[in-house]
């Protein structure tokens, strides 16, 4: 099963917590050699290569990929709703992570939308992860 590893923290909190609370519902990644597909089930990890004893959580949970879009950075660098879905407070915080939109405007990303369907070490979500 494919995995997506998260390691970021923003002013809204660590990505793992935002995912579990249903506030982070997408991630932007450089295109993979073996791309993920809509409908595919993936494991979500927090700092996957760091030993579990050195962090607050290892397996965030299991998710289904609901949509994948290829976008250039310029297409989302100033989008407030996009920034919030990706775990940032606003576009300026997103730009601190991804870099200057003028210098990196042509960079391509796969925007991976996901829905958490099972939490790592707790009970499965009832009715999906949209709450």
KAKASUL-V371300 format. One record per helix or strand of 3 or more residues. SS is the DSSP state (@ for helix, = for strand). FROM is the first residue (numbers start at 1). LEN is the number of residues. Records with the same first field share a line. If there is no record, write none. Layout:
BEGIN
SS = FROM-LEN / FROM-LEN
END
This chain:
BEGIN
= = 3-4 / 26-4 / 41-6 / 59-14 / 108-12
@ = 15-6 / 52-3 / 73-3 / 80-6 / 91-8
END
